[in-house]
Amino acid sequence: MQAQDDLLQSAKAEYNESGWFRLPSRFEEVGIKKLRESVESISRQKRPEVVHETDGKTVRALHGCHLFDETCARLVRLPMLVGLAEALIGEPVYVYQFKVNLKQPHEGAAWPWHQDFAFWKNEDGMTAPSAVNIALFLDDTHEANGPLQVLPGSHRLGLIESDSDEQRERSGDWRNHVASDLEYTVPQAEVDALTRKTPKQLAVGPAGTIYAFHPSIVHSSSDNRSADRRALLLITYNAVSNAPASSPRPEFLVSRDTSRVTPVEDDVL
């Protein structure tokens, strides 16, 4: 118990300073296998939660899987993940978003530099970035297959806006929030200035690796240039006290159930 408390204290300190944190332990292989099976099954289904690349055929992302898939529903209630989220945020949490971003071999397109909180604030009315993204690698992730890349410490700058933000009208189409041409991005000039101060870092590692990162950290990912798929599962936990009053976006993007997550009995899928 003391070791777990020390780990959470260390995680919180690094998270507050850098805006992200890698857990020293990995998720168990049996659970990763079950999650991969769920991803493969859902990817074959025709439903709005399954988003494709611009070719209309290649699966880019899956959303809200915890609402209809038994394995994913249990995953978001594992004590290790709920405990980590509540330690980092400092409050009871609920599941705000669930998604799996897929970079198919040689086809997975990049995600431009952005901050997640820009979408949650502007589209959903979230008041504060009192949330956390928990990222779980379903595949081995390396520099060539489009890993997450972050600018450490950028979360402390708040939202970064381009000169045209005030004049731009929001499209109101949720598809512009999940496509490669994102609606809210960080200007390249800002990214260049930030990287001169703090070079970008890559989130790489074997399947089962777990990271946590802040809603306001500036991040992106590159195209998948390799023959290896890159599947990244992301659970966003939000503070119950920070739940938006309402959102025009679909429930599979923004959960309507804002009640505190009740953990299951153990960390086994």
Legacy VTK file of the C-alpha trace (Angstrom):
# vtk DataFile Version 3.0
C-alpha trace
ASCII
DATASET POLYDATA
POINTS 269 float
0.000 0.000 0.000
2.840 2.398 0.863
4.545 1.604 -2.450
1.309 2.407 -4.301
0.926 5.691 -2.416
4.522 6.632 -3.237
3.933 5.836 -6.912
0.843 8.027 -7.060
2.641 10.900 -5.313
5.520 10.612 -7.785
3.085 10.469 -10.699
1.238 13.567 -9.516
4.463 15.556 -9.084
5.717 14.660 -12.564
2.277 15.189 -14.105
1.977 18.665 -12.588
5.460 19.613 -13.773
5.638 18.045 -17.235
1.999 17.468 -18.110
2.490 13.755 -18.636
3.677 10.635 -16.888
4.584 7.044 -17.819
3.660 4.303 -15.388
6.607 2.048 -14.497
4.472 -1.096 -14.854
2.703 -2.454 -17.942
-0.819 -3.742 -18.481
-1.137 -7.530 -18.420
-0.884 -9.408 -21.746
-4.164 -11.306 -21.393
-6.045 -8.041 -21.024
-4.307 -6.534 -24.068
-5.327 -9.606 -26.096
-8.968 -9.183 -25.050
-8.931 -5.488 -25.931
-7.408 -6.195 -29.335
-10.182 -8.704 -29.997
-12.777 -6.074 -29.112
-11.101 -3.526 -31.396
-11.035 -5.974 -34.305
-14.697 -6.866 -33.803
-15.901 -3.266 -33.489
-13.811 -2.181 -36.500
-15.808 -4.552 -38.717
-19.129 -3.045 -37.649
-21.014 -0.307 -39.477
-21.925 2.192 -36.789
-21.335 5.926 -36.205
-18.780 5.187 -33.480
-16.425 3.806 -36.157
-14.593 6.656 -37.935
-12.674 6.154 -41.174
-9.818 7.909 -42.928
-10.620 10.155 -45.899
-10.681 7.085 -48.166
-13.883 5.974 -46.408
-12.521 2.447 -45.897
-9.553 2.530 -43.538
-10.615 2.622 -39.864
-9.125 5.652 -38.098
-10.794 5.587 -34.678
-13.429 3.959 -32.480
-15.443 5.965 -29.973
-17.513 5.271 -26.878
-16.710 1.552 -26.861
-17.233 1.358 -23.093
-20.938 1.991 -23.692
-21.523 -1.209 -25.685
-18.491 -3.521 -25.312
-18.187 -5.601 -22.140
-14.377 -5.670 -22.040
-14.062 -1.913 -22.538
-16.794 -1.286 -19.960
-14.799 -3.221 -17.370
-11.521 -1.570 -18.381
-12.678 1.927 -17.412
-13.561 0.633 -13.928
-10.249 -1.044 -13.115
-8.974 0.192 -9.723
-5.486 0.980 -11.063
-6.853 3.369 -13.699
-9.577 4.980 -11.596
-7.159 5.360 -8.685
-4.538 6.973 -10.912
-7.059 9.410 -12.390
-8.433 10.440 -9.007
-4.929 10.876 -7.604
-3.888 13.130 -10.507
-7.078 15.200 -10.511
-7.643 15.133 -6.765
-11.380 14.505 -7.028
-13.911 11.771 -7.827
-14.062 11.097 -11.573
-16.337 9.782 -14.297
-15.615 8.636 -17.859
-15.874 11.653 -20.158
-14.550 10.053 -23.338
-13.357 6.693 -24.584
-11.646 6.122 -27.919
-9.162 3.984 -29.774
-7.009 5.828 -32.300
-5.772 3.469 -34.994
-2.824 4.056 -37.290
-3.101 1.351 -39.926
0.181 0.196 -41.565
1.361 2.755 -44.152
-2.113 4.376 -44.088
-2.671 5.888 -40.648
-2.722 9.675 -41.017
-1.209 12.166 -38.602
-2.976 14.172 -35.912
-1.876 17.837 -36.065
-0.615 19.751 -33.022
-3.522 20.542 -30.729
-4.807 20.716 -27.150
-7.726 18.505 -26.157
-9.158 21.090 -23.776
-9.811 23.443 -26.724
-12.440 21.012 -28.003
-13.921 20.252 -24.600
-14.217 23.932 -23.658
-15.475 25.286 -26.978
-17.728 22.401 -27.998
-18.923 20.938 -24.705
-18.698 23.858 -22.299
-16.204 22.226 -19.930
-15.199 24.859 -17.402
-11.685 23.791 -16.413
-9.090 21.226 -17.547
-9.764 19.127 -14.443
-9.512 15.923 -16.441
-6.827 13.458 -17.474
-6.156 11.238 -20.480
-5.021 7.704 -19.720
-3.306 6.205 -22.789
-2.891 2.437 -23.110
-0.787 0.965 -25.937
-2.529 -1.961 -27.646
0.422 -2.378 -30.037
4.171 -1.962 -29.791
4.755 1.712 -30.549
7.926 3.133 -32.055
9.107 6.250 -33.843
8.056 5.062 -37.308
4.434 4.017 -36.679
3.047 7.379 -35.639
3.531 7.683 -31.871
2.030 10.355 -29.687
4.430 13.303 -29.348
4.126 15.978 -26.682
5.655 19.303 -25.690
6.419 18.866 -21.967
5.286 21.725 -19.743
3.059 23.282 -22.394
-0.020 22.503 -20.288
0.989 25.337 -17.957
0.433 27.913 -20.734
-3.332 27.474 -20.848
-5.101 27.434 -24.199
-3.036 28.698 -27.126
-5.098 30.451 -29.771
-4.249 31.473 -33.322
-4.938 34.991 -34.606
-7.955 33.761 -36.554
-9.681 31.958 -33.690
-11.944 34.851 -32.713
-13.175 35.309 -36.278
-13.622 31.629 -37.084
-17.109 30.184 -36.930
-17.401 26.699 -35.505
-18.711 24.162 -37.979
-20.815 22.338 -35.406
-19.907 19.044 -37.089
-18.354 16.551 -34.663
-16.591 14.842 -37.577
-14.237 17.833 -37.730
-13.097 16.927 -34.228
-11.980 13.400 -35.107
-10.545 13.801 -38.624
-6.957 14.496 -39.644
-7.997 18.094 -40.468
-8.847 19.116 -36.910
-10.977 22.151 -36.170
-8.774 23.442 -33.321
-5.019 23.332 -33.837
-1.976 25.069 -32.379
-0.227 27.336 -34.929
3.068 25.948 -36.204
4.859 29.155 -35.200
3.822 28.551 -31.589
4.959 24.930 -31.796
8.335 25.992 -33.214
8.808 28.526 -30.416
7.916 25.973 -27.759
10.203 23.265 -29.150
13.132 25.671 -29.075
12.628 25.872 -25.318
11.642 22.268 -24.658
12.124 19.649 -27.392
9.221 17.353 -28.135
9.164 13.895 -26.565
7.733 10.684 -28.021
5.460 8.238 -26.237
6.942 4.916 -27.304
7.072 1.478 -25.758
5.749 -2.076 -25.970
2.088 -3.049 -25.928
0.686 -2.594 -22.428
2.558 0.664 -21.778
0.464 3.259 -19.927
0.831 7.040 -20.016
-1.220 9.835 -18.472
-1.301 13.293 -20.048
-2.942 16.636 -19.316
-5.878 18.046 -21.356
-3.941 21.240 -22.128
-0.616 19.704 -23.155
0.261 20.437 -26.787
0.516 17.131 -28.629
0.298 15.505 -32.052
1.305 12.350 -33.881
2.915 11.629 -37.229
1.838 9.435 -40.155
2.394 5.715 -39.823
5.343 5.104 -42.151
5.848 1.492 -41.110
4.326 -1.945 -41.661
3.243 -2.032 -37.992
-0.209 -0.953 -36.837
-0.388 1.517 -33.965
-3.479 1.223 -31.795
-3.735 3.664 -28.880
-6.624 3.351 -26.424
-7.522 6.557 -24.592
-9.767 6.977 -21.569
-10.525 10.511 -20.458
-11.608 10.805 -16.836
-13.157 14.114 -15.812
-13.810 15.435 -12.322
-17.460 14.933 -11.397
-17.557 18.569 -10.263
-16.302 19.646 -13.708
-18.982 17.941 -15.793
-20.423 20.191 -18.538
-24.105 21.042 -18.203
-24.771 19.667 -21.681
-23.094 19.023 -25.026
-24.450 19.055 -28.579
-22.070 16.269 -29.542
-23.108 12.590 -29.601
-23.004 10.513 -26.436
-20.270 8.303 -27.875
-18.039 11.407 -27.888
-19.224 12.975 -24.629
-20.648 10.682 -21.959
-23.959 11.742 -20.437
-23.480 9.620 -17.319
-21.488 11.881 -14.991
-21.788 9.746 -11.872
-18.590 8.720 -10.098
-16.952 5.584 -11.484
-17.333 2.620 -9.169
-14.201 0.454 -9.465
-14.518 -3.310 -9.899
-12.952 -5.684 -7.388
-9.559 -6.169 -9.100
-7.403 -5.141 -12.052
-8.153 -8.214 -14.189
-10.025 -7.996 -17.494
LINES 1 270
269 0 1 2 3 4 5 6 7 8 9 10 11 12 13 14 15 16 17 18 19 20 21 22 23 24 25 26 27 28 29 30 31 32 33 34 35 36 37 38 39 40 41 42 43 44 45 46 47 48 49 50 51 52 53 54 55 56 57 58 59 60 61 62 63 64 65 66 67 68 69 70 71 72 73 74 75 76 77 78 79 80 81 82 83 84 85 86 87 88 89 90 91 92 93 94 95 96 97 98 99 100 101 102 103 104 105 106 107 108 109 110 111 112 113 114 115 116 117 118 119 120 121 122 123 124 125 126 127 128 129 130 131 132 133 134 135 136 137 138 139 140 141 142 143 144 145 146 147 148 149 150 151 152 153 154 155 156 157 158 159 160 161 162 163 164 165 166 167 168 169 170 171 172 173 174 175 176 177 178 179 180 181 182 183 184 185 186 187 188 189 190 191 192 193 194 195 196 197 198 199 200 201 202 203 204 205 206 207 208 209 210 211 212 213 214 215 216 217 218 219 220 221 222 223 224 225 226 227 228 229 230 231 232 233 234 235 236 237 238 239 240 241 242 243 244 245 246 247 248 249 250 251 252 253 254 255 256 257 258 259 260 261 262 263 264 265 266 267 268
